[in-house]
Structure formats: structure tokens, C-alpha cells
Amino acid sequence: MGRVNGVMPNANLVQQLSAAVKTMQGINLQAEAQRCGEEMKRRGDEMQQAGTALQAQARTAAPAK
């Protein structure tokens, strides 16, 4: 997401992905959509887990002096 945000910080991902699909030819769009969706979900889950872990670390960290 950092790369996407770096290139297009205010991108509408649904709009961008819909436009990209219209240019795709010669591939099984159903299979590609399934693969891509699973990858995006997995990465999103990883980002949520990382955020939760960082919040937990911040709560247990000793206060700065």
C-alpha cells in the first residue's frame, strides 16, 4: 500500500482496478480476479495484524522520560 499511496495518494482503488480490467485481454478474468482478491485480502489482514501488534506494544511500552 505504501507504493500505491506514494504514486497515487488519493486513488480510488475500485475505479483504478475497474479501469485496468477493461484493458486486460487474453487472460481468464474470473481466475485473475479470484487470485488478486485473495492476495489483497491476505495483505490487508497482515496489515491489520501488524497495526494491532503495534498498538499492543505501545500500550505496554514504558513511558518516555
All heavy atoms as TSV, in Angstrom:
chain	resi	resn	atom	element	x	y	z
A	1	MET	N	N	0.823	-1.185	0.000
A	1	MET	CA	C	0.000	0.000	0.000
A	1	MET	C	C	0.866	1.246	0.000
A	1	MET	O	O	0.450	2.262	-0.523
A	1	MET	CB	C	-0.929	-0.005	1.219
A	1	MET	CG	C	-2.111	-0.954	1.102
A	1	MET	SD	S	-3.121	-0.786	-0.396
A	1	MET	CE	C	-3.699	0.867	-0.316
A	2	GLY	N	N	2.036	1.161	0.593
A	2	GLY	CA	C	2.922	2.314	0.599
A	2	GLY	C	C	3.284	2.753	-0.813
A	2	GLY	O	O	3.330	3.940	-1.110
A	3	ARG	N	N	3.533	1.804	-1.675
A	3	ARG	CA	C	3.871	2.139	-3.067
A	3	ARG	C	C	2.680	2.757	-3.775
A	3	ARG	O	O	2.820	3.734	-4.506
A	3	ARG	CB	C	4.341	0.906	-3.818
A	3	ARG	CG	C	5.701	0.443	-3.393
A	3	ARG	CD	C	6.138	-0.733	-4.200
A	3	ARG	NE	N	7.411	-1.209	-3.706
A	3	ARG	CZ	C	8.055	-2.229	-4.202
A	3	ARG	NH1	N	7.547	-2.913	-5.210
A	3	ARG	NH2	N	9.204	-2.610	-3.698
A	4	VAL	N	N	1.499	2.177	-3.566
A	4	VAL	CA	C	0.296	2.723	-4.195
A	4	VAL	C	C	0.054	4.132	-3.691
A	4	VAL	O	O	-0.185	5.059	-4.463
A	4	VAL	CB	C	-0.932	1.826	-3.919
A	4	VAL	CG1	C	-2.212	2.497	-4.387
A	4	VAL	CG2	C	-0.757	0.465	-4.589
A	5	ASN	N	N	0.118	4.321	-2.381
A	5	ASN	CA	C	-0.101	5.647	-1.805
A	5	ASN	C	C	0.962	6.636	-2.242
A	5	ASN	O	O	0.678	7.825	-2.393
A	5	ASN	CB	C	-0.169	5.572	-0.285
A	5	ASN	CG	C	-1.432	4.906	0.202
A	5	ASN	OD1	O	-2.437	4.868	-0.488
A	5	ASN	ND2	N	-1.376	4.365	1.404
A	6	GLY	N	N	2.184	6.173	-2.449
A	6	GLY	CA	C	3.255	7.056	-2.894
A	6	GLY	C	C	3.022	7.574	-4.306
A	6	GLY	O	O	3.297	8.732	-4.610
A	7	VAL	N	N	2.497	6.720	-5.161
A	7	VAL	CA	C	2.257	7.102	-6.554
A	7	VAL	C	C	0.923	7.824	-6.712
A	7	VAL	O	O	0.810	8.798	-7.445
A	7	VAL	CB	C	2.293	5.855	-7.467
A	7	VAL	CG1	C	1.904	6.197	-8.889
A	7	VAL	CG2	C	3.680	5.230	-7.446
A	8	MET	N	N	-0.089	7.327	-6.003
A	8	MET	CA	C	-1.452	7.873	-6.122
A	8	MET	C	C	-2.066	8.000	-4.728
A	8	MET	O	O	-2.859	7.164	-4.322
A	8	MET	CB	C	-2.324	6.945	-6.974
A	8	MET	CG	C	-1.855	6.760	-8.383
A	8	MET	SD	S	-2.888	5.588	-9.325
A	8	MET	CE	C	-2.519	4.042	-8.501
A	9	PRO	N	N	-1.690	9.024	-3.967
A	9	PRO	CA	C	-2.133	9.110	-2.572
A	9	PRO	C	C	-3.642	9.198	-2.388
A	9	PRO	O	O	-4.149	8.766	-1.359
A	9	PRO	CB	C	-1.450	10.369	-2.041
A	9	PRO	CG	C	-0.955	11.106	-3.226
A	9	PRO	CD	C	-0.834	10.133	-4.346
A	10	ASN	N	N	-4.369	9.706	-3.335
A	10	ASN	CA	C	-5.820	9.829	-3.200
A	10	ASN	C	C	-6.556	8.940	-4.190
A	10	ASN	O	O	-7.679	9.242	-4.584
A	10	ASN	CB	C	-6.246	11.294	-3.382
A	10	ASN	CG	C	-5.625	12.181	-2.326
A	10	ASN	OD1	O	-5.660	11.862	-1.145
A	10	ASN	ND2	N	-5.028	13.279	-2.747
A	11	ALA	N	N	-5.932	7.843	-4.580
A	11	ALA	CA	C	-6.506	6.969	-5.597
A	11	ALA	C	C	-7.783	6.304	-5.111
A	11	ALA	O	O	-7.889	5.895	-3.963
A	11	ALA	CB	C	-5.501	5.893	-5.995
A	12	ASN	N	N	-8.735	6.199	-6.019
A	12	ASN	CA	C	-9.932	5.416	-5.786
A	12	ASN	C	C	-9.606	4.030	-6.335
A	12	ASN	O	O	-9.646	3.812	-7.554
A	12	ASN	CB	C	-11.126	6.042	-6.514
A	12	ASN	CG	C	-12.395	5.242	-6.351
A	12	ASN	OD1	O	-12.376	4.015	-6.244
A	12	ASN	ND2	N	-13.512	5.944	-6.349
A	13	LEU	N	N	-9.273	3.094	-5.463
A	13	LEU	CA	C	-8.790	1.790	-5.914
A	13	LEU	C	C	-9.830	1.036	-6.729
A	13	LEU	O	O	-9.476	0.365	-7.700
A	13	LEU	CB	C	-8.331	0.946	-4.728
A	13	LEU	CG	C	-7.077	1.442	-4.018
A	13	LEU	CD1	C	-6.733	0.542	-2.851
A	13	LEU	CD2	C	-5.909	1.518	-4.977
A	14	VAL	N	N	-11.097	1.130	-6.353
A	14	VAL	CA	C	-12.133	0.436	-7.122
A	14	VAL	C	C	-12.166	0.977	-8.544
A	14	VAL	O	O	-12.190	0.212	-9.520
A	14	VAL	CB	C	-13.514	0.565	-6.436
A	14	VAL	CG1	C	-14.611	-0.003	-7.317
A	14	VAL	CG2	C	-13.506	-0.124	-5.084
A	15	GLN	N	N	-12.122	2.283	-8.683
A	15	GLN	CA	C	-12.137	2.901	-10.011
A	15	GLN	C	C	-10.888	2.510	-10.802
A	15	GLN	O	O	-10.970	2.161	-11.984
A	15	GLN	CB	C	-12.236	4.412	-9.878
A	15	GLN	CG	C	-12.335	5.138	-11.188
A	15	GLN	CD	C	-12.409	6.646	-10.986
A	15	GLN	OE1	O	-11.958	7.173	-9.977
A	15	GLN	NE2	N	-12.982	7.340	-11.947
A	16	GLN	N	N	-9.731	2.557	-10.170
A	16	GLN	CA	C	-8.471	2.215	-10.845
A	16	GLN	C	C	-8.466	0.761	-11.292
A	16	GLN	O	O	-8.054	0.446	-12.410
A	16	GLN	CB	C	-7.281	2.482	-9.928
A	16	GLN	CG	C	-7.040	3.935	-9.604
A	16	GLN	CD	C	-6.618	4.737	-10.811
A	16	GLN	OE1	O	-7.332	5.602	-11.265
A	16	GLN	NE2	N	-5.462	4.436	-11.344
A	17	LEU	N	N	-8.898	-0.140	-10.418
A	17	LEU	CA	C	-8.902	-1.556	-10.771
A	17	LEU	C	C	-9.933	-1.848	-11.860
A	17	LEU	O	O	-9.673	-2.651	-12.759
A	17	LEU	CB	C	-9.159	-2.412	-9.529
A	17	LEU	CG	C	-8.019	-2.408	-8.504
A	17	LEU	CD1	C	-8.467	-3.067	-7.205
A	17	LEU	CD2	C	-6.781	-3.084	-9.058
A	18	SER	N	N	-11.083	-1.207	-11.799
A	18	SER	CA	C	-12.103	-1.388	-12.842
A	18	SER	C	C	-11.567	-0.949	-14.199
A	18	SER	O	O	-11.804	-1.619	-15.217
A	18	SER	CB	C	-13.360	-0.596	-12.495
A	18	SER	OG	O	-13.970	-1.117	-11.346
A	19	ALA	N	N	-10.855	0.154	-14.239
A	19	ALA	CA	C	-10.270	0.635	-15.491
A	19	ALA	C	C	-9.212	-0.338	-16.000
A	19	ALA	O	O	-9.125	-0.605	-17.206
A	19	ALA	CB	C	-9.680	2.023	-15.297
A	20	ALA	N	N	-8.412	-0.896	-15.096
A	20	ALA	CA	C	-7.366	-1.836	-15.503
A	20	ALA	C	C	-7.965	-3.100	-16.099
A	20	ALA	O	O	-7.451	-3.642	-17.092
A	20	ALA	CB	C	-6.471	-2.173	-14.317
A	21	VAL	N	N	-9.052	-3.580	-15.514
A	21	VAL	CA	C	-9.700	-4.798	-16.012
A	21	VAL	C	C	-10.152	-4.630	-17.456
A	21	VAL	O	O	-10.044	-5.555	-18.261
A	21	VAL	CB	C	-10.896	-5.179	-15.102
A	21	VAL	CG1	C	-11.799	-6.209	-15.756
A	21	VAL	CG2	C	-10.387	-5.687	-13.767
A	22	LYS	N	N	-10.612	-3.443	-17.810
A	22	LYS	CA	C	-11.104	-3.197	-19.163
A	22	LYS	C	C	-10.001	-3.311	-20.208
A	22	LYS	O	O	-10.278	-3.531	-21.384
A	22	LYS	CB	C	-11.768	-1.823	-19.238
A	22	LYS	CG	C	-13.063	-1.774	-18.451
A	22	LYS	CD	C	-13.651	-0.384	-18.434
A	22	LYS	CE	C	-14.901	-0.377	-17.556
A	22	LYS	NZ	N	-15.447	0.963	-17.369
A	23	THR	N	N	-8.752	-3.167	-19.802
A	23	THR	CA	C	-7.640	-3.254	-20.750
A	23	THR	C	C	-7.041	-4.652	-20.835
A	23	THR	O	O	-6.197	-4.906	-21.690
A	23	THR	CB	C	-6.521	-2.266	-20.368
A	23	THR	OG1	O	-5.935	-2.683	-19.129
A	23	THR	CG2	C	-7.048	-0.853	-20.253
A	24	MET	N	N	-7.457	-5.551	-19.957
A	24	MET	CA	C	-6.887	-6.896	-19.906
A	24	MET	C	C	-7.508	-7.759	-21.002
A	24	MET	O	O	-8.724	-7.820	-21.140
A	24	MET	CB	C	-7.111	-7.514	-18.536
A	24	MET	CG	C	-6.446	-6.725	-17.421
A	24	MET	SD	S	-6.908	-7.302	-15.777
A	24	MET	CE	C	-5.743	-8.633	-15.592
A	25	GLN	N	N	-6.652	-8.413	-21.757
A	25	GLN	CA	C	-7.112	-9.274	-22.838
A	25	GLN	C	C	-6.348	-10.586	-22.792
A	25	GLN	O	O	-5.196	-10.622	-22.384
A	25	GLN	CB	C	-6.896	-8.612	-24.194
A	25	GLN	CG	C	-7.676	-7.334	-24.370
A	25	GLN	CD	C	-7.365	-6.675	-25.699
A	25	GLN	OE1	O	-6.629	-7.208	-26.507
A	25	GLN	NE2	N	-7.938	-5.503	-25.916
A	26	GLY	N	N	-7.003	-11.635	-23.217
A	26	GLY	CA	C	-6.316	-12.917	-23.358
A	26	GLY	C	C	-6.044	-13.646	-22.065
A	26	GLY	O	O	-5.231	-14.557	-22.046
A	27	ILE	N	N	-6.684	-13.240	-20.981
A	27	ILE	CA	C	-6.495	-13.973	-19.727
A	27	ILE	C	C	-7.868	-14.311	-19.162
A	27	ILE	O	O	-8.875	-13.715	-19.529
A	27	ILE	CB	C	-5.679	-13.175	-18.693
A	27	ILE	CG1	C	-6.423	-11.902	-18.281
A	27	ILE	CG2	C	-4.304	-12.847	-19.196
A	27	ILE	CD1	C	-5.814	-11.217	-17.097
A	28	ASN	N	N	-7.898	-15.244	-18.276
A	28	ASN	CA	C	-9.135	-15.631	-17.617
A	28	ASN	C	C	-9.399	-14.628	-16.493
A	28	ASN	O	O	-8.803	-14.705	-15.425
A	28	ASN	CB	C	-9.004	-17.049	-17.072
A	28	ASN	CG	C	-10.275	-17.537	-16.425
A	28	ASN	OD1	O	-11.113	-16.745	-15.970
A	28	ASN	ND2	N	-10.428	-18.837	-16.350
A	29	LEU	N	N	-10.277	-13.660	-16.762
A	29	LEU	CA	C	-10.527	-12.601	-15.785
A	29	LEU	C	C	-11.102	-13.135	-14.484
A	29	LEU	O	O	-10.779	-12.620	-13.411
A	29	LEU	CB	C	-11.455	-11.538	-16.370
A	29	LEU	CG	C	-10.866	-10.696	-17.502
A	29	LEU	CD1	C	-11.893	-9.697	-18.006
A	29	LEU	CD2	C	-9.615	-9.973	-17.044
A	30	GLN	N	N	-11.931	-14.153	-14.570
A	30	GLN	CA	C	-12.519	-14.728	-13.354
A	30	GLN	C	C	-11.413	-15.286	-12.456
A	30	GLN	O	O	-11.375	-15.018	-11.259
A	30	GLN	CB	C	-13.514	-15.831	-13.722
A	30	GLN	CG	C	-14.247	-16.431	-12.556
A	30	GLN	CD	C	-15.365	-15.532	-12.047
A	30	GLN	OE1	O	-15.761	-14.592	-12.716
A	30	GLN	NE2	N	-15.856	-15.822	-10.868
A	31	ALA	N	N	-10.510	-16.062	-13.023
A	31	ALA	CA	C	-9.417	-16.654	-12.249
A	31	ALA	C	C	-8.484	-15.569	-11.718
A	31	ALA	O	O	-8.027	-15.633	-10.571
A	31	ALA	CB	C	-8.637	-17.649	-13.107
A	32	GLU	N	N	-8.204	-14.577	-12.532
A	32	GLU	CA	C	-7.307	-13.498	-12.108
A	32	GLU	C	C	-7.938	-12.664	-10.997
A	32	GLU	O	O	-7.270	-12.270	-10.044
A	32	GLU	CB	C	-6.938	-12.624	-13.305
A	32	GLU	CG	C	-5.797	-11.687	-13.067
A	32	GLU	CD	C	-4.475	-12.373	-12.756
A	32	GLU	OE1	O	-4.327	-13.590	-12.905
A	32	GLU	OE2	O	-3.554	-11.648	-12.339
A	33	ALA	N	N	-9.240	-12.404	-11.112
A	33	ALA	CA	C	-9.940	-11.657	-10.061
A	33	ALA	C	C	-9.923	-12.431	-8.754
A	33	ALA	O	O	-9.729	-11.854	-7.677
A	33	ALA	CB	C	-11.374	-11.366	-10.497
A	34	GLN	N	N	-10.103	-13.729	-8.822
A	34	GLN	CA	C	-10.063	-14.578	-7.620
A	34	GLN	C	C	-8.674	-14.518	-6.978
A	34	GLN	O	O	-8.537	-14.297	-5.785
A	34	GLN	CB	C	-10.418	-16.020	-7.992
A	34	GLN	CG	C	-10.380	-16.996	-6.841
A	34	GLN	CD	C	-11.560	-16.847	-5.917
A	34	GLN	OE1	O	-12.621	-16.418	-6.323
A	34	GLN	NE2	N	-11.367	-17.177	-4.663
A	35	ARG	N	N	-7.641	-14.692	-7.797
A	35	ARG	CA	C	-6.264	-14.682	-7.285
A	35	ARG	C	C	-5.924	-13.327	-6.667
A	35	ARG	O	O	-5.411	-13.233	-5.559
A	35	ARG	CB	C	-5.273	-15.000	-8.415
A	35	ARG	CG	C	-3.817	-15.078	-7.930
A	35	ARG	CD	C	-2.836	-14.892	-9.081
A	35	ARG	NE	N	-2.948	-13.614	-9.733
A	35	ARG	CZ	C	-2.464	-12.454	-9.238
A	35	ARG	NH1	N	-1.866	-12.424	-8.065
A	35	ARG	NH2	N	-2.592	-11.322	-9.906
A	36	CYS	N	N	-6.248	-12.272	-7.396
A	36	CYS	CA	C	-5.921	-10.926	-6.944
A	36	CYS	C	C	-6.699	-10.579	-5.664
A	36	CYS	O	O	-6.144	-10.012	-4.726
A	36	CYS	CB	C	-6.236	-9.936	-8.054
A	36	CYS	SG	S	-5.760	-8.243	-7.677
A	37	GLY	N	N	-7.973	-10.928	-5.636
A	37	GLY	CA	C	-8.784	-10.652	-4.456
A	37	GLY	C	C	-8.252	-11.354	-3.225
A	37	GLY	O	O	-8.203	-10.775	-2.131
A	38	GLU	N	N	-7.853	-12.599	-3.382
A	38	GLU	CA	C	-7.288	-13.352	-2.263
A	38	GLU	C	C	-5.990	-12.714	-1.769
A	38	GLU	O	O	-5.751	-12.616	-0.562
A	38	GLU	CB	C	-7.066	-14.807	-2.661
A	38	GLU	CG	C	-8.366	-15.580	-2.813
A	38	GLU	CD	C	-8.175	-16.972	-3.386
A	38	GLU	OE1	O	-7.026	-17.392	-3.618
A	38	GLU	OE2	O	-9.205	-17.646	-3.606
A	39	GLU	N	N	-5.150	-12.281	-2.697
A	39	GLU	CA	C	-3.889	-11.629	-2.333
A	39	GLU	C	C	-4.144	-10.316	-1.595
A	39	GLU	O	O	-3.513	-10.015	-0.581
A	39	GLU	CB	C	-3.034	-11.384	-3.578
A	39	GLU	CG	C	-1.752	-10.633	-3.321
A	39	GLU	CD	C	-0.713	-11.416	-2.520
A	39	GLU	OE1	O	-0.869	-12.639	-2.354
A	39	GLU	OE2	O	0.246	-10.797	-2.051
A	40	MET	N	N	-5.083	-9.527	-2.098
A	40	MET	CA	C	-5.396	-8.250	-1.445
A	40	MET	C	C	-5.958	-8.484	-0.039
A	40	MET	O	O	-5.607	-7.771	0.899
A	40	MET	CB	C	-6.368	-7.445	-2.304
A	40	MET	CG	C	-5.724	-6.931	-3.582
A	40	MET	SD	S	-6.859	-5.987	-4.601
A	40	MET	CE	C	-6.986	-4.491	-3.644
A	41	LYS	N	N	-6.807	-9.490	0.116
A	41	LYS	CA	C	-7.361	-9.796	1.431
A	41	LYS	C	C	-6.260	-10.244	2.385
A	41	LYS	O	O	-6.198	-9.805	3.534
A	41	LYS	CB	C	-8.435	-10.867	1.339
A	41	LYS	CG	C	-9.072	-11.150	2.700
A	41	LYS	CD	C	-10.101	-12.230	2.653
A	41	LYS	CE	C	-10.739	-12.491	3.989
A	41	LYS	NZ	N	-9.907	-12.366	5.175
A	42	ARG	N	N	-5.380	-11.121	1.901
A	42	ARG	CA	C	-4.285	-11.612	2.750
A	42	ARG	C	C	-3.406	-10.454	3.218
A	42	ARG	O	O	-3.078	-10.349	4.397
A	42	ARG	CB	C	-3.440	-12.644	1.988
A	42	ARG	CG	C	-2.331	-13.268	2.853
A	42	ARG	CD	C	-1.496	-14.249	2.041
A	42	ARG	NE	N	-0.739	-13.612	0.982
A	42	ARG	CZ	C	0.396	-12.921	1.176
A	42	ARG	NH1	N	0.900	-12.767	2.376
A	42	ARG	NH2	N	1.031	-12.381	0.147
A	43	ARG	N	N	-3.044	-9.570	2.291
A	43	ARG	CA	C	-2.187	-8.439	2.662
A	43	ARG	C	C	-2.911	-7.478	3.600
A	43	ARG	O	O	-2.312	-6.937	4.523
A	43	ARG	CB	C	-1.704	-7.701	1.409
A	43	ARG	CG	C	-0.812	-8.548	0.505
A	43	ARG	CD	C	0.464	-8.952	1.156
A	43	ARG	NE	N	1.335	-7.781	1.227
A	43	ARG	CZ	C	2.470	-7.728	1.883
A	43	ARG	NH1	N	2.904	-8.771	2.534
A	43	ARG	NH2	N	3.187	-6.631	1.897
A	44	GLY	N	N	-4.199	-7.275	3.367
A	44	GLY	CA	C	-4.983	-6.431	4.265
A	44	GLY	C	C	-5.037	-7.012	5.665
A	44	GLY	O	O	-4.894	-6.290	6.662
A	45	ASP	N	N	-5.221	-8.326	5.755
A	45	ASP	CA	C	-5.230	-8.998	7.056
A	45	ASP	C	C	-3.880	-8.837	7.755
A	45	ASP	O	O	-3.818	-8.584	8.963
A	45	ASP	CB	C	-5.561	-10.479	6.900
A	45	ASP	CG	C	-7.002	-10.748	6.497
A	45	ASP	OD1	O	-7.844	-9.818	6.589
A	45	ASP	OD2	O	-7.286	-11.886	6.071
A	46	GLU	N	N	-2.798	-8.975	7.003
A	46	GLU	CA	C	-1.460	-8.808	7.580
A	46	GLU	C	C	-1.269	-7.387	8.109
A	46	GLU	O	O	-0.680	-7.192	9.180
A	46	GLU	CB	C	-0.383	-9.124	6.543
A	46	GLU	CG	C	-0.253	-10.591	6.219
A	46	GLU	CD	C	0.731	-10.862	5.085
A	46	GLU	OE1	O	1.269	-9.901	4.496
A	46	GLU	OE2	O	0.954	-12.049	4.791
A	47	MET	N	N	-1.758	-6.404	7.380
A	47	MET	CA	C	-1.620	-5.012	7.820
A	47	MET	C	C	-2.430	-4.775	9.095
A	47	MET	O	O	-1.964	-4.083	10.011
A	47	MET	CB	C	-2.046	-4.062	6.704
A	47	MET	CG	C	-1.094	-4.086	5.520
A	47	MET	SD	S	-1.588	-2.978	4.201
A	47	MET	CE	C	-1.133	-1.410	4.915
A	48	GLN	N	N	-3.622	-5.355	9.186
A	48	GLN	CA	C	-4.422	-5.214	10.398
A	48	GLN	C	C	-3.737	-5.874	11.586
A	48	GLN	O	O	-3.716	-5.310	12.690
A	48	GLN	CB	C	-5.818	-5.806	10.199
A	48	GLN	CG	C	-6.704	-4.952	9.334
A	48	GLN	CD	C	-8.105	-5.519	9.207
A	48	GLN	OE1	O	-8.298	-6.732	9.233
A	48	GLN	NE2	N	-9.072	-4.637	9.081
A	49	GLN	N	N	-3.161	-7.046	11.372
A	49	GLN	CA	C	-2.444	-7.735	12.445
A	49	GLN	C	C	-1.234	-6.922	12.901
A	49	GLN	O	O	-0.967	-6.824	14.103
A	49	GLN	CB	C	-2.017	-9.130	11.990
A	49	GLN	CG	C	-3.176	-10.078	11.809
A	49	GLN	CD	C	-2.773	-11.380	11.131
A	49	GLN	OE1	O	-1.598	-11.613	10.833
A	49	GLN	NE2	N	-3.750	-12.231	10.875
A	50	ALA	N	N	-0.519	-6.334	11.967
A	50	ALA	CA	C	0.632	-5.506	12.314
A	50	ALA	C	C	0.188	-4.292	13.124
A	50	ALA	O	O	0.815	-3.929	14.121
A	50	ALA	CB	C	1.380	-5.066	11.050
A	51	GLY	N	N	-0.898	-3.654	12.709
A	51	GLY	CA	C	-1.415	-2.500	13.439
A	51	GLY	C	C	-1.821	-2.866	14.855
A	51	GLY	O	O	-1.519	-2.147	15.816
A	52	THR	N	N	-2.481	-4.000	15.011
A	52	THR	CA	C	-2.893	-4.468	16.335
A	52	THR	C	C	-1.678	-4.744	17.213
A	52	THR	O	O	-1.647	-4.358	18.389
A	52	THR	CB	C	-3.762	-5.733	16.200
A	52	THR	OG1	O	-4.926	-5.410	15.441
A	52	THR	CG2	C	-4.173	-6.274	17.555
A	53	ALA	N	N	-0.662	-5.383	16.638
A	53	ALA	CA	C	0.558	-5.677	17.393
A	53	ALA	C	C	1.270	-4.394	17.817
A	53	ALA	O	O	1.742	-4.275	18.947
A	53	ALA	CB	C	1.495	-6.560	16.569
A	54	LEU	N	N	1.341	-3.408	16.929
A	54	LEU	CA	C	1.992	-2.141	17.268
A	54	LEU	C	C	1.231	-1.395	18.352
A	54	LEU	O	O	1.844	-0.806	19.254
A	54	LEU	CB	C	2.139	-1.273	16.018
A	54	LEU	CG	C	3.166	-1.770	14.994
A	54	LEU	CD1	C	3.065	-0.956	13.719
A	54	LEU	CD2	C	4.569	-1.706	15.572
A	55	GLN	N	N	-0.096	-1.430	18.297
A	55	GLN	CA	C	-0.888	-0.791	19.343
A	55	GLN	C	C	-0.650	-1.465	20.691
A	55	GLN	O	O	-0.530	-0.788	21.711
A	55	GLN	CB	C	-2.377	-0.834	18.988
A	55	GLN	CG	C	-2.740	0.107	17.864
A	55	GLN	CD	C	-4.185	-0.050	17.436
A	55	GLN	OE1	O	-4.813	-1.077	17.669
A	55	GLN	NE2	N	-4.715	0.983	16.790
A	56	ALA	N	N	-0.572	-2.798	20.694
A	56	ALA	CA	C	-0.322	-3.528	21.934
A	56	ALA	C	C	1.057	-3.186	22.492
A	56	ALA	O	O	1.209	-2.991	23.706
A	56	ALA	CB	C	-0.437	-5.037	21.689
A	57	GLN	N	N	2.055	-3.078	21.629
A	57	GLN	CA	C	3.396	-2.717	22.073
A	57	GLN	C	C	3.401	-1.310	22.659
A	57	GLN	O	O	4.061	-1.059	23.668
A	57	GLN	CB	C	4.396	-2.794	20.919
A	57	GLN	CG	C	4.737	-4.194	20.513
A	57	GLN	CD	C	5.687	-4.239	19.325
A	57	GLN	OE1	O	6.172	-3.204	18.866
A	57	GLN	NE2	N	5.951	-5.415	18.821
A	58	ALA	N	N	2.685	-0.402	22.040
A	58	ALA	CA	C	2.645	0.977	22.530
A	58	ALA	C	C	1.990	1.044	23.915
A	58	ALA	O	O	2.414	1.833	24.759
A	58	ALA	CB	C	1.885	1.853	21.546
A	59	ARG	N	N	0.972	0.233	24.157
A	59	ARG	CA	C	0.305	0.232	25.465
A	59	ARG	C	C	1.207	-0.326	26.565
A	59	ARG	O	O	1.109	0.084	27.707
A	59	ARG	CB	C	-0.984	-0.601	25.397
A	59	ARG	CG	C	-2.122	0.117	24.689
A	59	ARG	CD	C	-3.432	-0.614	24.886
A	59	ARG	NE	N	-3.456	-1.925	24.270
A	59	ARG	CZ	C	-3.822	-2.193	23.016
A	59	ARG	NH1	N	-4.207	-1.202	22.243
A	59	ARG	NH2	N	-3.818	-3.419	22.541
A	60	THR	N	N	2.069	-1.274	26.204
A	60	THR	CA	C	2.912	-1.920	27.222
A	60	THR	C	C	4.293	-1.281	27.333
A	60	THR	O	O	5.049	-1.631	28.238
A	60	THR	CB	C	3.066	-3.428	26.934
A	60	THR	OG1	O	3.689	-3.600	25.660
A	60	THR	CG2	C	1.715	-4.122	26.965
A	61	ALA	N	N	4.622	-0.380	26.438
A	61	ALA	CA	C	5.945	0.263	26.466
A	61	ALA	C	C	6.041	1.185	27.668
A	61	ALA	O	O	5.075	1.801	28.094
A	61	ALA	CB	C	6.171	1.055	25.186
A	62	ALA	N	N	7.243	1.260	28.214
A	62	ALA	CA	C	7.486	2.154	29.344
A	62	ALA	C	C	7.361	3.606	28.864
A	62	ALA	O	O	7.783	3.930	27.750
A	62	ALA	CB	C	8.867	1.902	29.912
A	63	PRO	N	N	6.792	4.478	29.677
A	63	PRO	CA	C	6.689	5.880	29.273
A	63	PRO	C	C	8.072	6.503	29.082
A	63	PRO	O	O	9.017	6.172	29.804
A	63	PRO	CB	C	5.965	6.542	30.444
A	63	PRO	CG	C	5.637	5.475	31.431
A	63	PRO	CD	C	6.252	4.195	30.965
A	64	ALA	N	N	8.184	7.375	28.104
A	64	ALA	CA	C	9.440	8.060	27.828
A	64	ALA	C	C	9.730	9.060	28.942
A	64	ALA	O	O	8.830	9.690	29.483
A	64	ALA	CB	C	9.367	8.780	26.485
A	65	LYS	N	N	10.995	9.167	29.296
A	65	LYS	CA	C	11.395	10.102	30.341
A	65	LYS	C	C	12.199	11.225	29.772
A	65	LYS	O	O	12.846	11.190	28.850
A	65	LYS	CB	C	12.196	9.379	31.417
A	65	LYS	CG	C	11.362	8.383	32.165
A	65	LYS	CD	C	12.171	7.743	33.259
A	65	LYS	CE	C	11.319	6.749	33.996
A	65	LYS	NZ	N	12.002	6.119	35.075
